[in-house]
């Protein structure tokens, strides 16, 4: 009887506690080419909001307030703002409009913007609030005569399941096609990409730091039992946290929302505060 009760207890925990108990992750990211003007530069990353019945506008405002409390220099939001319902896009934009940072708020789009066909409309809504979605484009972040290069791309996948893509152009044979022209060779390049599977190609292109989401950190992850017990490992080896490949680094944010079952186990929602420092 005790054993049979475990799934119900775990599910109740994941629904009532694990789903809403936000963690703030603070991590120092050492970068070889970091300009001196950006020593100690703080980036707040939020991802995978999935506004809907189990993630309200008010809840998102709460997490916005938490991110703002860390006084980040720059804020990035890495996709999946909606789930399936296009009518929710105004509410999520209204909530995220409260994000404040002196160097601005930038983002990229996720697969759920593609599937709900809200890519263009939500980009316009964000723009009205002073939040810029980077859609295969770059922007210099400048301080005291120096700059780092911020790049953003729309969701891309190499999955054979093309039927799951709202537009054929989201299926690619090689990640980050055409991004070569956006990379600046003499400074730090930071990539916003919803899909962490772009990391290997980003490393080849000399991109110093990639920021991604998409996986929810597994959402229902039992990696405390065994490291491979996570649904997200079916689609990527980059499930959550920090990774390095040569001089290239990746941070995969666990996000704050859920998809499918509104439960989180072993993967609490997250706001990441990343402090950039030079590598000596």
QUIBEL-V318442 format. One line per field, one symbol per residue. burial: # if it has 16 or more other ideal C-beta (glycine too) atoms within 10 Angstrom, else .. Layout:
# QUIBEL-V318442
burial->???
This chain:
# QUIBEL-V318442
burial->.........#...##..###.#..#...#.#.###..#..############.##.#.##..##..#....############....##.###.###.#.#.##############.##..##.##....####.#.#..#.....###########.......##...#....##..#..##...#################.#.#################......#.##..#.###..#....############..###############....
